[in-house]
Amino acid sequence: MSTRMRFTTWRPLATAAITLLAAAFLTPAAAHGAPRESRPVYSYENAVREVVWVDTGLDGDSDGRTDRVAVDIVRPREPAAQGRKVPVIMDASPYYSCCGRGNESQRKTYDAAGNVVQMPLFYDNYFVPRGYAFVGVDLAGTNRSDGCVDVGGRSDIQSAKAVVDWLNGRARAYTTRTGTTTAEAGWTNGRTGMIGKSWDGTIANGVAATGVKGLKTIVPIAAISSWYDYYFAQGAPLYDSGPDWLSDYVDSPEARAKCAAVQHKLVDEAPRTGDLTSLWTERDYVQDARKVKASVFLIHGLQDLNVRTKHLGQWWDALAKNGVERKIWLSQTGHVDPFDFRRAAWVDTLHRWFDHELLGYDNGVDREPMADIERHPDQWVTSAVWPPHGTRTVTLRPSTGVQPGVGALGLRKGTGTAAFTDDPTLSETEWAAQLDAPTPDKAGFVTGPLSRDLRLSGSSQVTVTATPTTATAHLTAVLVDVGPDTVRDYAASGEGISTLTDRTCWGASTPGDSACFRETAARTADVGQTVVSRGWADLGTYADPGKGVPLTPGRAYTLTLDLAATDHVVPAGHRLALIVAGTDRDLIDPPADTPTLTLDLSRTSARVPLVGGADAFARATSGAAAATPYGRSPDGVGTPRHTHRIP
């Protein structure tokens, strides 16, 4: 690890030489002697710490005055004194007081004057000495802000967009929450980058989808791209609660007293039937991807069962369609920040990304491979583009196999039927462990052992024609890599990481805000099979994905399930499997009935993105190949914990 990435406490240097050096590193890149990296030449200890309240122009809490959101700022003191302006890194969050940020659940703390002392995470510690301002925004209805939390709607997005507007001279801010003295942002050049994990990253997506001027880049980590898809999968409910629960979870005491009308709307317009309403349409950022002008550096765990990878797949594809500059990291973890699974490389890459996007440095980060993918725990590969060139969608077809109840998977259309009965007590883990045995709860279809590696890259779809015995039915489709492996244990506490006791430091510290964080290590599991992609749906949405209807028992229905994006190599000696079943325990809620469903195999198929296309599949499945011996437990990871997941 290079010394420029890790250091403990940076001590301010008050010399004329440092002033000249700072000027060199913050001047836009020039043809001669252009800087390639910002350096920690400014004092973090003496940084300006201030708070302003930005007027959103909304009155979400209906108290007769427009809502102001609290904006805590940490910025280097020296540039303003020299008459120079700095760019901004911003994290807009609902979690700064209620729940905390990062692996150590840090909250904002304040001094007696109300200025921020501790800003969660390492961003301010690391980037302020390098000539950036860091801005932490309390979303409307949270911490010290007015208004109401509306879970990804207009209020949430305007909370952050108004700040970008203020940084660019287009909105008004005040020095107090209720006063009339205005505050100007004369210290910034307005070039803003937004970053954040989960809900925070979701706000970055939503603000970028407004096309707001001045937002130059976003770094969404495990972020939502459509709130409907957070709560439902084609009509099938993913949780036993809705956005009203989440709003109440993060509301400030003042917001809870004023925001009953907003809470009622979150209940009334988000029915548990899974119908697509205008509330969900407002919270769909994918539909506005054409407005995105900011570059996007996207990070997601391929086993994230909180913000599932459908979010990254549909957002990435929409950005690609609209020519947005983009970069992506895909890990084996669940809902985990890259600071906690690839720390040194993350800090270095993020540093170079912001230097390029916000300072204009020609450091080559834009010419590096587009994608970094964790193939095994702590083992990473790159792709020049993602999905890779040569990726083609291949239609794989299930058929009856030699053994009754154990089907085959190949390129030829199958005949006959396969039936299963929904068992809400079982999950994808149990289904996958029983692929080679007929069981009444699933229909499984498996290739023979592959003779060469087969890479899936992108989003899949599974089309089924199913006849139910009841008026309600939910479906699950999963793709499985059948064979022994060591993977990050995404179903365990930590979702693929273990937190250690040792600390390393990533920036400058003050007595009230340490830049030192607990180290982590990969938490792994030996498995016999790995679920690599999943999708769920309510069969009642067969005619209209936005509205479910009762089914007629005995009638056949055709439905296409969208599976989550993935990038996974099924090694030679392993097998690729498709499972179709009912309720996936703890990942979707069961239907009102307990149906038996019969699949028409001639009208059931999986469209899978394979590098090399159909030829690659044909080569990998032709000829005899020996199965890889297990030599370890044939089970997969444990069943994910059933908890209230919080984005």
N, C-alpha and C positions, 0 to 999 in steps of 0.2 A: 504494500500500500504506500502510495507516495505521501510525503510529508505535507503536501499542499491540500490533501483531502482530510487528514486527521490532525487535530491539534487541540491543545487544552485551552488555556486562557490567553487570548491575544491582548498584548499590552499596548496602549496608545503611544504613538511616537510623534511628539510635537516638534518637528523640525522642518526647516524649509525644504529639505530634500524630499521628505514625504509628501509635502504639499505639491511639489512638482510631479512626483510619481503618481499621485492621485489624479492630477489633471490629465496625465497621459493615459491612464487606464479608463477614464470615464469620457474621454473625447471620442465621438463616433469614428469608426474605422476609416482610416485614410489610406491612400495608395502606398505611402512610404512609412515603414515602421508601424503598421497598424497593430494594435494589441490583439492577442488571441485569447486572453484570459483576464478576468477581473481579479484583483488581489485584495487581501484584507488590510487595507491601508487606512481605514477610518476607525475611530474609537467607538466601540459598542457601549462602553461604560458612560460615555458622554453624549450618547445619541439623544436626539429630541424624542420625548415621549409625550404624546398629546392625544386628546379625544375631541372629535367633532360629531355633531348630529346632522346627518344628511336628510333633507326633506324628500320623501319618496313621491309626493304628490297624491298619495292615496289616503283614505280615511277608513282603514280596515276595521278599526274598533268602534267606529261610529260615535266618536266623542266630540264631533264638531270641529276638529282641527286635523290637518294633515299629519300623517305619521312621520316621525323622525327615527332613523336608525343610528345606533351608536357605532362609531368607526374609530377604533383604537389604532394609533399610528406609532411606529418606531422607525426613525429615519436618521441617517448620518447628519451630524451638525455641520461638518466642514463644507460640503458642497454649496449649501445655501449662503454661507458666509463668503464664498468665493464667486457668488453670482451664477452658479450652475445648477441645473435641474437633474433630477434622478428619476428612473423608472420605478414602477410599483409592482410588487408581488402581493396578491390579495387572496385571503381565504375567508369566504363568507360562510358562516356556520350557525346552526341552531344549538350547538352543543357547548358553547364556551362557559356556561355556568351550570347547566343541569347535569351534564354527563361526562364532560371532559373529552380531550382529543388524544389520539395516539395510544400506544401500547401501555402507557402508564397513566392514562386518563387524566391528563393535565387540564386544569382550568385556568382562566385568566385570574390574575390577582391585581390589586390596585393599591396605590399609595393614598395618603390622606387627602390629596387634591383630586383624586379620581382618575389619575393617569395610570396606564397599565404598567405593572412591574414585571409580572411573568406573562409572556405570550406563549401559549402551548406550542410544542414541537420545536424543531431546530431551525426553521426558516429564517426567523429574525436574527438569531445568533450567528448564523452562517452568512447570510446575504447582506445584512446591514453594513458590516465592515467592508464589504465588497462594492458598496456604492448603490445599493438598492434600498428603497423604503419597503417596509412590510406593513400591511394593513389587515387587521382582523375585524370583520364586520359581523355584528350580532344581527341575525335575521329578524325581521319584524316579529314582534310578539315574544322575543326571547331576551334574556339577560337585561340589558339596560335600554332596549329599543321599545318604541311604541308599536301599536298595531297588533295583528293577529297572524299566527302561523297558519298557512293554508296548504301546506304539504305539496310543494312544487308548483303551486299556481301563481297567479299574477303577483300576489303580495311577496311571496318568496323571491321570485325572480327580480321584481322591481327593487327589492331591498338592496340587491347587489348592483343591478344595472344603474340605479341612481348614483351609486358611489363612483362607478366608472364615468358617468356623465359629469359628476362634480370634479373629478380629477382632470377632466378635459374642459372645464369651464362652462358646462352646460346645465348645471344644477346648483342649488343653494344649500349651504350648510351653516350651522350655528355653533357657537362655542359652548352652549348649554342646551339641555333637553327642551326647555320651555322659553328661553330668552330670545332676544331679537338681535343680538350682536352676531353678524355674519362672520364666517371663516372662509378664507381663500386657500386654494391649493397651489400657490405660486411656486412652491418648491419642487414640483414635479413637471416632467415633460408630457405627462399623460399616458405614456406607453405602459400598458398594464398587462400583467399575466395573472390568470386565476389558477389556483391549485386547490386540491382537497380530496379527501377520501369519502366515499359513500354519499351521504346527503350533501356534503360540501362540494364534492365533485359533480354531483347532479346539478347544483346551482350553477356551476361553471358551464356545464352543457347547455342549460336553459338560457343563460345570459348570452352565450355565443350564438344561440339560435335566434336571438333578436337582431343580430347584425350590428350591435352597438359599436360606434366608432371609438377607437382608442384601445379596445381589447385586442391585443396582438397575438396572444397565445393562451391556451388552456391546458392544464394537466389534470384530467379527471382520473381518479384512482377508484376502481371498483364502483363506478357511478351508474346511476339509473338514466336511461334514455327515454323511457315512457313509463309513467307511474301506473298506468293500467297493468302493464306487464310486470310490475312489482307485486301487485296484489292478485292478479289472475293470470291464468294461462289458457287463452281461448275459452273463457267462460268458467274454467275450473278454479275455485278459490285456492290460493296458495297458503293463506293464513286464516285463522279463526277470528280475525279482527280487521278493521279497515283504517283509513287514514285519520279518522277522528281519534282513535287511540294514540296514534303517533303524535298528533298535534297536541293532545293533552299532556303527553309525556314530556314535551320540551317547552310548553308555554310557561312564561313567567307568571308569578302570582297576579300581577296586574292584568295580564292577558286573560287569564282564566276568569277574572271578574267581569271582563268586558266582551268576551268573544263567543258568547253563547250562539249567536246567529251564524257565525262561521262554523262552529262545531256542528250545528244542525244541518248545515249545507253539506258538510263532509259525510254525514250519515245519509241524508235524504237523496243526494245525487251520486252516491257510490253504493248502489244496492248490492247485497251479497249474492244476488242472482248471477252476477258477472256481466250484466248487460253494459254495453259501451255507451256512456252518456256524455253530455257536453263537458262535465267536470273532467273526465278522462281526456277528452280531446284537447282541452286547454293545457294539459300536462304532458302532451306528446311532443317532445322536442325533435323527434325524427322527421316529422312532417315539415319542419322549418329548417332542415339541414342546408337547404339552398341559400339561406341567409348567412351562413357561417363564413366569416372573413378571417377569423383567427386560425392559426395553426393549432394542431391537436396532438399532444403526446399522451397516449392512452395506456393505462396499466390495469390489468385485471387478472384475477386468479381463475384458472380454468376449472377449478373445483369450488367456486364460490356458490354456495347454496343460499346465500342471503340476497345479494344482487346478482342474479344468475346471468350466465354469459349470453343469453339472448340479447341483453342490453348492449353488450359490446358489439355483437355481430351486426345487429340492425343499424346501430349508430355508425360503425365503421363502414359498412356498405354504402350508407347514405352519404357519408363524407367523401368516399371515393368517387361516387357518381358525380359529385359536385366539384371535384378537383381540389379538395382541401389538402394542404400540406399536412402530413401526419406521420406519426411514429408510434410503435406499439411494443409493450412488454407483456408477455403472457407467462405466468408462473404456474406451478403445480399446487399452489396453496388454495385455501378458501378465501375468506374475506380479510385479507391481510395487506398492510401497507408495505411497499418495497423497501422502506427504511428498516423493516423487520425481517426481510428475507434475502436482501442482497445489498446491504447497507453501503459499502464502500463504492461499488459500481454505481449505485443509485445517486449518491451525493455528487459524484463526479459527473455523471451524465446529465443530471438536472442542472448542475452549475453551467455546463457547456450549453445546454438547451436555452436557458434564460439569457446567457451571455449573447448567444446568436440571435434570439428572437427579440430581446428587449434592448440590448446594447449595440446590436448590429455587428458583432465581431465575426469575422470569417474564420471560424475554428474548425470547420469541416464536419460538424455534427449533422448537417443536412445532407452530407454525401455518404454517411455511414449506412450500413444495412438498415432497412426500415423496421425489421422485427427482431427482437430477442425473445427466445422461447426456452423455457426450462424443460429439458427433456427427461432428466432424472434429478433427484434432489441435489441442488447446488451445481448442476451441470447444465450449461447453457449453450445453445446454438443460435445462429443468426440466419435470417432470410433477407435477400436483397429487397424483395417486395413481399407483401402479405395480403392474401394467400399467394404462394409462390407461382411463378410462371409455370405453365403446363398443368395447372390444377383444372380438372374438368369434373362436372357433375355426372355421376354414374348411377344408373338405375339398377339397384340390387333387388332380387325377388326371392321371397320365401317360398319354400315348397315342403312337402312331406318328406321325411327322411326314412332311412332304413329301419330305425327303431321307432315304434309307435310313440307319439308324443314328443319326439325330439326331431325338429325340422332341420332343413338344410337352407343355405343362403348362397345364391349365385346369380348369374346373369340371365338364366332362362326363366321364362314365366312358369310359375307353378300351377298346380291344379289341386282340387280338393279343399278341405276346410281344416281349421284348428279352432278349438274352443277353450275358454277359461272362465272361471268364476271369480269375481272381484272378492279379494280377501284383504280388508283394510288393516289387518294386523301384520302384513308382510310388506317388505320394502324391496327396492331394487337390489340391495345387497343379498337378501335371501334368494331372490329370483336368480341372480347371476351365479350363486353358489350351486344351484340345482339345474344348470343348463343341460347337463348330460342325463338328466332323469326326467321322466314325464311327471309333472305335478299339475294339480287342477287349477292353480292360481295364475298361470302364465302360459303364453305361447312363445317358445324359443326357437331360433333358427341360427345355425352355426355353419361357418365354412369349415373345410378341413384345415389341417395345419398349413400355414403359409410357407412357401419355399423361399420367399424373399420378403424384405420389409415392405409394408404398405402404409403410406402416410395419408391421414385425413387432415384437411386444412380448410376451415370455413364452417358454414352452417348447413345442416342437413334438413330434410323433410321426410316424413313417413306418411304415406297415404294408406288408409285402411278402409275396407268395406266390411262393416260389422253388423250383425243382427243381434239386438239385445232381447232379453226376456222381460225387461221392466221399462218403466217410463223415464227413468233417469239412469245415466251411465257416464262414468269418467274413464278416460283412457290415458295410459302412460306408454311411451315408446322410448327405449334406451338402446344405445350402441355400446357394446362391451368388448374390451380386449381380454380374451381368455388366455391366460398364461401367467406364470410366476413373475413377480417384479417386486422391487422396493420403491415405494412411493411416499410422498409426504402424506402424513395421516391427517387429511383435511377434516375428518369427522370427529377428531378428538378436540379437547380443549386447546385453544391456540390455533386451530385450523391449519396445522402444518408447521408450526414453530413452537419451540420451547424458549421461555424467557430465562436468562441466566442472571447471575448476581453481579458479574463484572460490568463496568461501565466504560464506554469510550466517548470522547468529546468531539463535537462537530460544530465548531464555531467558538465565539467568545462568550464568556460567562460574566454575570454580575452576582452579587450576593442573593438577589431575588429571582434570578433566572439562569439556571445552570444549562450549559450546552452538552452535558454529559448524560447519556442514556444507557439503560441496561442492554447488554448484548443479547442476541438470540442465536439459536441453532435450529437446524432442520429437525423436526420430529417426524420420524418415518415409521412405516408399517410394511411388513412382508405380506404380500397378498397373492392370491391365485387368479384373480381377475380384477379388472378396473373398468368401471363405468366411465366412458369418455364423453358422452353426450346424452342429453335428456330432453324430453318434451312431454307436455301434458295438454289435455283438452277435455271439455264437456262435449259428449257426442251430440247433445242437443243443439250445438252451434253449427251443425253440418251445413245448413243453408245460408246462415248469416253469422259470421264470426262475432258480430256485435250484439247478438240477441239469441239466447237459448230458448228452445221450445220443448214441450214434453214429447217423448218418443212413443211410437206405436210398437208394442212388443210383437216380434215376429217379422218386422219389416227391416230390410237391409238399408243401411245408411253409409255414405262415403264421406270421409273427412280426412283432411290433411293436417298433420301436427307439425308445427315448427320446432325443430330441435336446436338446442343451444350451440353456439359456435365453439369450435375446439381446434386444437392443433396437436395431433397425437400420431405417433408411429407405432403400428402393430408389428412387432418384430417377427422375423422368420421363426417358425416353430410355434408361434401363437396362432390363435384363431380369432376371427371377427364374428361377432354375434349381434343379432337383433332380437330384442324381447319386446313383446306387446302384452300389456297386462292392464289391470284396473287401477285402484288407488295405490299410489306410491307413499307408503306410510311416512308421516311427518313432513312430506314435501308437498302434497296436495291434500285437501279435505275430501272425505268420501262423499259419494252421492247419497240421496235419500234412500235409495233402494240397494239391494245386493244383486246385481245382474249377473247372468251368464251371457257371454258374448261369443258369437261364432264368426270367425274371420273367413271371408272368401279369398283364398290365397291367389286366385287368378286376378284379383282386383286389389291386391295389397302389394306395396313396394316401398323401398327406401331410396331416396335420391341423396347420394353421399358425395361430397367433394373430395376427390382423390387426386393426389399429385401423380401425373402420368395417365389419368383417366382410365377408361375401360381396359386399355391394353395392360396397364400396370396391374389391375385386378386379375385379368386373365393369366398373366405371367405368374403372379404370386400364388394363384390357386390351381395352377396346372401341375401335373406330375405328382409324384409321391414326396411327401416331406414328413419327417419325424416330428412329433409333438415335443415341445420342450418339457423335460421332466420337472415336476413341481419342486420336490426337495424341501418343501415348506408348507405352511398352511394353505389349503385351497380357498380359504375365505377371502373376502374383500375387506375393506375398512369397516369399522363399526357403523351402525346406523346413526346418522347425524342427530344431535340432540334436538328435542322438540322444545323450543323456547320462543319467546317473542323476539324475532329478529328485528334489529334496528338498523336502518341503512345509514 
